[in-house]
């Protein structure tokens, strides 16, 4: 892998919407995810990395 890539840190939302029958449509969103997606699309073949984590709090 050569060249500089782009990275984003944040949370990504999973969006589920009901479709006909028992099917669901899943999408991804969030400002940091959308920004990374757009930068990767504009950068050509440069790598994109998304950094996130799951918490372990009781909520």
NORURGI-V169910 format. One record per residue. PSI is psi in whole degrees, -180 to 180 (* if undefined). Layout:
<<PSI> <PSI>>
This chain:
<<129> <161> <171> <142> <-172> <142> <152> <144> <130> <-161> <150> <136> <138> <124> <123> <131> <137> <142> <-178> <138> <-151> <13> <150> <146> <130> <133> <170> <144> <-180> <147> <-42> <-37> <-46> <-39> <-45> <-42> <-46> <-44> <-40> <-42> <-36> <-20> <-2> <-124> <10> <143> <151> <135> <131> <125> <125> <175> <158> <137> <167> <23> <164> <0> <*>>
